[in-house]
């Protein structure tokens, strides 16, 4: 049985991730596992979130079924599958905090780079296959370990300056495919147990409602406001996950 504190954190995490899945708040969804880690082990949190992510993915894919940029997806997905396989192999050796710290630093550098004049010259250029495969691989790896694949994915896709709907559609298809690929490894790693699946089933209606609400908002927000909101949220999240990861990597032993 879970207490009120657990359910409060779980509900908040699911709402945030659901809004992210709709494309409204970009990488904000990566706080799902860190938030849940306040009330349960991070690896169990990742296992519980996967079925919910797949439910959200199904709604997002259906909603944006005609809006994905498959040019980008064909470039990124091969790398993502390799990153997923590496994540499976390194599951026992790489901690959640290490991944969070790595993703946080990477994301912060991305945001700082976005503030430089050279970023404006790069935006809108055709996506490089090698560059896209690299970021796709990092997205697949970090997604497998802790469902934090958003920042690596966005580092490659945001500069393409897609419309909000096309960006949301491309994101929806990418992570729907990646999350589906994680099902078999998660099963063999014991992450899809009865307790996790039961909790996920209870939270599923909330996940559906959050995605539907976010989709409604995405179709009504301006392109300029959309990207302003996304960049600022990614910046704040970078600071948060750097803090979260650093505390776990460098100070967990001292706290113990």
N, C-alpha and C positions, 0 to 999 in steps of 0.2 A: 504493500500500500504506500502511496505517495502522500506527502503532507501538502498543506496549502502553499507553502513557499515553493515547493517543486512545481506545482501546477501553474503558479503565477509566472515563474521563469519560463516554463515550457510554452505557455500560451504566448508570452511576449516574443520568444524566439521564433515560434511558428509564424506569427503575424509578420514579423520583420522579414523572414525568409520568403514568405508568400508574396509580399509586396515586391521583393527583389526579383522573384521569378516572373512577375508580370512585366519586368523591365523598368519599373518606375524608379527604383532607388539603386540601380546598378549593383555594386559590390557589397551593399549593406547586408546582403544575405550571408556573408562570410562570418558574421558575428553569431550565427546560430549555434555552432558547436562550442565556441568559447563561452557563450552565455549558459548553455546547458551544462558545461563543465563545472559551473558553480554548484550544481545540485546532483551531478552524477559523473562517473569517470568519463573522460573525453572519448575513449574508444567506444564505450557503450552509447554515448551521445551520437557519435557518427553512425553507429548501427541503427539507432532509433530514427534518425533523420532520413536515412536513405529511402525507406518506403514512402515517407511524406514527400520527399523531393520528387519521386517518380509520379505521385499523384498530381503534384503541381506542374511537373513537366508535361504530363498528358494534356492538361487544360491549356497550358501556354502554347504547346505545339498545335493543338487544334485551332486555337484562336489566331495564331500567326502562321497558319499552314501555307499561306501564299506570299509571305513577307520575308522569308529568310534569304540571305545572300549566300547562295551555294558556292559561289566562287571562293569566298572566304572559308566556308566549311570544308571544302575539298582540300584546301591547303592545310588547315589546322588539325583535322581529325586524325590523319595517320600519326602525327606526333603525339596526339592525345592518347591513342591506344598504347603507344610505346611507354608514355609516362605512367599510364595506369598499370601496366605490367611491372614497371620498375617499382611503383608504390607497393604493389603486392609483395614483391621480392624483399623490399626493405621494411616492411610493416613492423617487424620485431626489433629493428635497429634504429629507426628514426622516431623520435618522440614528437608528440603534437606541438610542444613548445618550440622545438627546433624549426618545424615547418612554419609556425606562426611568425617567428622572428624573421625567417628568411623572406616570407611573403610580405611582411610589413616593411622591411627595408627596401625590397624590390619595388613595392607600390609607392613608397615615399619618393624614391628616385624618379619614378615615372611621373609623379605629380610635379616635382621640381623641374623635370625636363619639359613638361607641358607649359611651364611658365616662361620658358626661354623663347626668343624670337625664332630660332631654327625650327621649332615645332610647327609654326605656321607655314613654313616652306614645305614641310614633309606631309602635312595633312592633304588628303585627297589623292595621293600618289597610289598607283596600282600596288596591291599587296605583294610583297616578296615571298616566294615559296619557302625559302630557307628560314627567313625571319619568322614567318607564320608557323612553320613546323616546330621551331624551337619554343615559341610561346605556347603553342598547342601542347607540346610535351610537358612543359612546366605546369600548365593548367590541369592536364590529366593527372600528373603526379600529386600536386597539392590537393586536388579534388578528392583523390583516392584516400589520402591520409586524413584529411580533416574537413572536406567539403569547402575548401578555400580556393577553388580554381578561378574565381571571378577576376581578381586583379591581373594575373598573367594573361587571361583571355582579353581583358579590356585594354591592356597595354598595346596589344596588336590591333584591336578592332576600333577603339575610340578614335584614333587619328584618321580612320577612313571616313569619318563624318557622315555616317549613314543617317537616314531619318530616324526619329525615335521608334517608329513602328518596325522598320527594317532592322535596326539594332536589336530590338526586343525579340524579333523573330529569329534572327541569327543566334542570339544567346540561347533562346528556348531550345532550338534544335541541337545546338552543340552540347548543352548539358543534359538534354534528354538522352542523347546517344551515349555520352560518357557515363552517366549514372546507370544506364541499363547495362553497360559493360562491367560495372562494379558489382552487379548482383552475385555472380558466381563466386568471385574471390571473397566477398563478404560472407557468403554462406559457408565456405570452407574455413574461414577464419573465426566462425562462431558468432558473428555480429548480428545475425538475423535470428535471435532467439525468441521464445514465446513472450517473454516480458516486454521486450522492445517492440515486437509487432503489436501486442495488445495496447500499449501506450500510444503507438503511432495510429492505430485504428480509432482510438478515442479522439485524437487531435485532428484527424483527417477532414472533418467538416469545416473546421476553422481554417485549415490550409486552403481548401477550395474557395471559401468565401474571400480570403485575403487575395488570392490570385485574380479572381473575378473583379474585385474592387480596383486592384492595381491596373488591370487591363483597361478598365473604363477611364481611369485617369490618364493613362499613357496616350490614348487617342485624342486627348483634349489639351495636352500641354504643348507649348511652343518649342521648336527645336533649340532656340537659344537658351530658354529657361531649363530645358531638359539637360543640356550639357553643363550648364552652370551648376545645377543641383548635383549632377553625377560627380563632377570633379571635386566639389567641396565635400561631398559625403565620402568619397574614396580617400581624400586627404585626411579627414578626421578618423576614418577607420584605420588608415596606415599607422597613425600615432597610437591608436588603441591597441592594435595587435602587436606592435613593436613592444609596447609596455607589457602586454600579457605574455608574449613569448620570452622577453628578457627576464621577467620575474621567474618564469619557470625554468629557464636554462641556467641562469646565474645565481639565483637566490633560493631555489627550492631546497637545496641541501642545507643552507644556513638556517632556513625556517624550521626544518626538521630537527 
